[in-house]
Amino acid sequence: MQSPKDVFATLTLKADSQIKALWPLELEVLQKYDDGMQKSSRVAIELPTGAGKSVIGLLILESWRRDGKRVAILTASNALAEDMSKRCDELGLESALITGKRIGEAEEISRVQNKRRYARKQAIGIMNYWAYMMGKDIAEPDVLVVDDADFFENFLLSYYSVTISRTEDEGIWSQLMDDLEKHRIYQARIEAFRFSDTTEETLVVYFTHSVEVIRKLRTLILSGIAITDELSFSFDRNKNFLETYIMFVTREAIVFAPYITPGLMHDRLRAVEKIIFMSATIGSREYIHRTLGSNVELEVLTERDVKSQVGTMGRRIIFPLDGISPSPHMDDDLLGSVMTIGQKFPKTLVICNSYRDAYRAAKALESIGCQATIYRREADSTGFARAKTGALVTAGRFIGIDLPDDACRVGVVTRMPFVLGPTDAFARNLLGDTAYINEKVGHRLVQAFGRCNRNPNDYAVYFMLDSRLANDNQADAEICGFFPSRMRAELDYGQDYAETGGMVRCLEIANNLLANKLPDFEAKVTEYQKSLKDMAIPDTGRPYLPEVQAWHELTIRQNYLDAAQRFVECAQLYGKSRLEGELVKRQVAWANYMTAMCYYLAYLNYRNEDYKAKVVSHLDIAIKLGGASWFSGLQLLVNELSEEAKKQDEIVFNAEVQDFKERLLRSWKEFAAANTSKKRNPKSVWEEIIQTLHSGKHNDVCDKLKIVFEQMGFEVRKRNEEEGMPDLELFANTGARYVCVVEVKTKEQAESNEDEKKVVGRADVDQIGGHRPSYQLQYPGRPIYALLFTNKDGFSETALSKAANNVRLLKSGEFATFLNRFLELMERGWKANNPYELLKVMQVALMPNDYEGTLKPSEHPLITIEEFNGLVKW
């Protein structure tokens, strides 16, 4: 067999090819593959963008093709497949581009011819993921290269899932949610999803109930209910696996998916003799095996394993801005920064975490005259690349969009991508698997900061508007430690200016880089890079291979008893791992829950009572070890399976309260994380919020009140820009369920009358009080309360009289007294790091019913300091 290096020596390169010779790094990687990895069935190669991965992959394939193997490479899109074909042309390699589309006889004939050349081993097959995985008429290769392995993970997540979108398939979504809401254990969460604008929480439905919902889903689809093509295709593809999937519910969708995809167990991959995964972000062994669903140990080669210097992707600065917004969510402060950047540069790529955020960003950009395109398909990015001005706004698209050269020089990442799907939220919030999520976030950011840098001659700037990256870079580098050293140095360079000069100075430096007016840039970045050390990725000893195999047995083979034994093995191995504390307990509890699910499916299929008893036994272990409210609620399943109805209401209430307080503490920790850096801390930010409430203008006060009420545990909608609506809506969904409408009156709002500037008048009270009847019709099962907040000096006598037994009145001074005491409680929450400390805080954390007495109409409408003092107790 010819080595890949020798293959290159035989090639006739095109005269105009940019490839003249192999780089030292390419030579070294090819040699290492030839010496030690050629015999491995599964290989992963991680190299930074621009290090020559495409050339390396193609030469490896060509060496195997010449040895009589059928070979192919998979790319993330048709456009990238065409680029790969052009790269083959530059190298003088025979290639066969095989698409999934068949438009017109000429294209169809071309596709048939390319399939034949590939099948006969006359050329390297080039396909995108979907074309190969769904193309049953395409022969399987002997050797396969999967390019952009990180994006292949996204493909697998999409392939092995059914998503019912709230907006796209509203009819079927509503019916399934209504059925689910009949189980009281889910009511509080479902109400939160219906009312919240910001929550990224995920509800995981217990397997006994998800089976019920799946049966309803099948009935609805077979009845002919109108659904989108996307839902129809995904249902047909997954309908035989659904009972083995986890059911997730978020604000935007119902999703059925495995926690770990059985990726490499797919029929189109399992029998392939050799697979080589290539990406700029492969990560730890645990990470790649879990994300790709590989139950075979991979041979991994990374930048750390080579001596040759890795080339740069040109000039790049990453500005980790600090203090853009006190909220970790997409709020008006953050949108203001997006608009500032959009005004400064003619073309901008804006990367958001969700379509909801993307629509808000696009709307904000269009308000300043910037043509904004929301990315949905390849044509959107190619059209943007050709345009002279505008913004391309993406949702969760941290990889797969290439904008080289002058296509775009400016990227904006709006928020840290901790949660881009239900499994992310589940791993982070319920299992407490922060290390795994941090690695995933690090990989996503590496990809994001490379969208506009695609070759060594490129130059671009990137703005990160979430303070948490700046904090991470200053502190433990739990996320940016996964960056390549060159990118980390570019981040340090940007942080110098972000920390000292803020947005204004960063914009100036960005302009200088784009105009080639930073003569010392390369020297400084090289100096910073020398001072950095690569982050060592620890081996925790987690049982990732048995986990992957367990999911394969469950979903693909549907051998429930073997799957149960695999999950039992996982629980045992987690107990022996080097992981510690609550993480181990949660993972063991989860493995026992999955064991119970396997036995439950076996019981449904075989009606063996022994299996039912095993379900109860493993649920008992999960309840004992899990600790979190979700695991506590499993007692309901135990009671149902044991046909015992005792204390059902008590179990539901306790789980609901515990769940609320867990989410509240997560919110406090998020607030602290978003506002901790060398320049700021959560205490000072809270004081700034209080000062805005005292003296700020109307819109600023509304923004800050939204943040405050969210930290108090309300689901909040801000409506101040909608005519005829109150400024804020507060929804209490746990324990006491009620709605409070809030009107804000600030000093600058009345300009015609000096007295109106100082005090709130009767008309203001009438305005907020008048909303109550319409809201009572909209929410007939809930009490409706009205609150008027003001930073004016006081209230007129007629206002006080009109408000009696109708509207509660709140002055900023009294509220500030409460918020200062509330901050002490929040601080205890975000500093609590062990179960005992968390329990102490949860015992005194306030519930919606604690605030209800303050919001109820009173003969004395003005809320006093004494009323607030009675709320916070410890």
Phi, psi and omega in degrees: 000131177290138175288154178304326179294319179292327176301315181300322182295339181268352187281148173257101184286146176295146183300323182266013181292140175287344181268115180251328180200164177283139176288156177307321180295317179298317179298316182294317180296316179297322178294317179296322177296315183294324185281317191230351187242353186298328183275349182286141181278335181224120185232144174233129179239119180249117176219147181299158175305135179088003181273000176096025182300320182299314180296317179300312182297317182292322179291323176298315179297317182295324179295322177289322179298319179292342177268007175096014180262150171275129188229151180207159174230137179252138179239170186281344184203168176297320181298318180289329175296318178294321176298320180295322177297319178295323178297321176299318179300317179300323182276348184079027179263145175282128180227157179228106181277119184241111181262170176268352184268148177224084183250105178087154184297319183298315180293323180295318178295318178300319179296316179299317181296318180292323176299319182292315179299319178293312182298328180275004176069028179268349184203161175282122176287134179235121183217157168274169187305311186294321182301318181282311186294329180261350185272084183293346179270004180258127181297146177285142179278164170274324180231130186230132170255128175253109180278151181053063184301330177299320180286333175297327174301316178299320177300313181298319178299319179289319183296314182264055178200158172234121182244125177253102186284138178297325183270321186278326182231056188299324183297308181287327176300313182297318181294319179292322178294320178298318178295317181294325183291347176294338174275114188298335182299337183257355190299314183298317181294317181296320176298321178297319178296322182293326188259338189279147173260345192233340190300137175247018179289157178231133174263127175258118185277135180298148190297328178296324181279326179294325177298320177299315182294321179298319177297320178294320179300314179299316181299316182295316182292319179292336179284349178094017178302145182291123177223161179287159177300322182299316178294319180299314181295315183292325177295313179300323183288329188245002190300332181277352182252350196305319182298337181271354181272162173271140177261119179250142174235127175237181178299329190251347187196162165254129185232132171251121183199153172286152177292322173237122182288142176278053192307298185283359175272358178298144183305329183278353182240327190302319186270357180293128186298314182221133176232130177243117178266135180230136181194161172283345182220093176268310176089196183289164178300316179301316184298310185291326179291321180288320184284329180263353180065045181259121177263010176246134181297129181268146169273123189244133176235126182232176177304330182291342185266000182241153181265334183296144179289135178276130180293159180270165174259043179081208182262129182212137171235136175247120181259104177275088186289147185238136173082018177298317181212142175286346182262141175282359182261172178283095181247185185294326178299316181293318178298325177299322178290322176300317180294321179300315179292319178298327177287329187282328186238144185291329181225135184217137170262124181244118183255115179251171182269341184209164177294328178300314177294321181297318179296320179295318180294317180297318179297318179296317180294320179294333179292342177253015175086014179266125178289112184250131177246126176273124184289126174229334182210170184304324183300331180294319181285323179292322176295318178296320181299325181280337183289155180274331181220168175125184180226140172253120184249124184245159178240110178065019185257080181268358183210155173097358175244120181249123181232075184280167173054230184274005180301321177190136181246358187228128176238145178232124172254118190281318183216156177296133185274060178291323185232107176243004179190169185296327180291329175299309182298320181296313181296321184282312189272322184265314181273347179066029185273063187292326182297317179296316180292320179299320177295318178297318179296317178302317179295318180297320181289322176303316179293318181298318183280013175238006184295327183255358177249099186242356178206166186298344181262001182285163172209140184197163176234150181228136178247122172259118187266002180259121185300340187293335176287318177301317180295318180296321181290332179278337189251251192268354180053042179290341179248304184287352172297342177274356179287148168301152186300324179297316180294322178297321178294321177294329175291317177299318179301314180293326182292330176307316183275325180296322184282327184267330186236355177066200185300318184301312182291323179297321178297321179295313181295322178300315178299321180295319179296314182294335178264008180059044181245031175237078187297334182264008186301308185297320181295318181292316180297319178298320178297315179297321183296322180296333182277353184263149174245142177296139179286127177281125180272112186289148173265111185274351183075020180292145184277064186289326179293312175300326178297313179298317180295323179298316179292326176296314179299322183286310190272315186274307182279334183054040174264088192295324183288318176294320178298318179301316180295324177296317179292325174299317177299320178300315180300318180294318181290326176299322178296336180263356184285173179274002175289157185226164167066218187297329181300316179296315181300317181294319181293320178294320177298317180295318178298323177290324175299315180294324175299315178299320179297318179299315179293327179294317178294324176296320179297317179297326183275325187246349178054042176264118184296335178298324178294322178297319178296323178292325176303310182297318182299314182285330174295322178300319178294317180299319179297317183295321187264336191294319177078315184285163183300324182299318178290323178300322181294346178297344177301331176299318179295319178301315180296317180298314182289332177272000181057041176244132181254011186293137173056029180300313181298321180294319178298314181298313182298314181296318179294321180295316180294315180298318179299315179301314184289328174296317179293324179296315179294324175298321179297318179295319179294322177297318178299316180295317181296323182286346186232027178245119176199184178293333184269338188213160176218160185299329178295313181293324178295318177299321177295321177296322177297314179299320179296322176296319178298326180289316192227003185283168176278170191306306184295322178295319179296318178300317179300314184286326176297324178300315178299314182297311183295327176295322177291340176276353174104006178274150164275127191237133170245131178263122185238014191295343180267002181255123183294138177081007180245155173293166182290320182222150171239129178248130179243124173259122189237004180232133184070253174287130180245114181207171178236135175237124176263138188236131172246139182246131177234121183240168190296330186276356189284332180252113183253344187273337187226122183298323180296322181292335176292330188269324186228158175275133183259178182298322182299326178294320178293318178300323182299309182285322179296331181289345179282339189299315182300319181292324178290328178294326176291323182287326181232073188295336183270005184234143170296144178246125180243152180238133181229132175247120179253139180212151169249017172285175186289333182174207185229144175289162180297322180291327177294317179297319181295317181292329183283339183304129179060025183219305186229137172270142184246132185229121176268149184299327181297312179296320180294323179299321178301315178295316184295329176294320176289323179296325178301322179299321178292315177302317182298319176299323180293312185283345177267349181289122185236002177224161185304323182294315179295318179298319180297320179298318180291318181298329180294331182251359179296141185279142177256164177305325180292338177292331181271344190299320180299328179287334184266342181295143177305145183219154175299331176250094192290337185283121179287127185259164177299324181298322178296319179292321183300334181280355184275308185273116182228137169203000000 
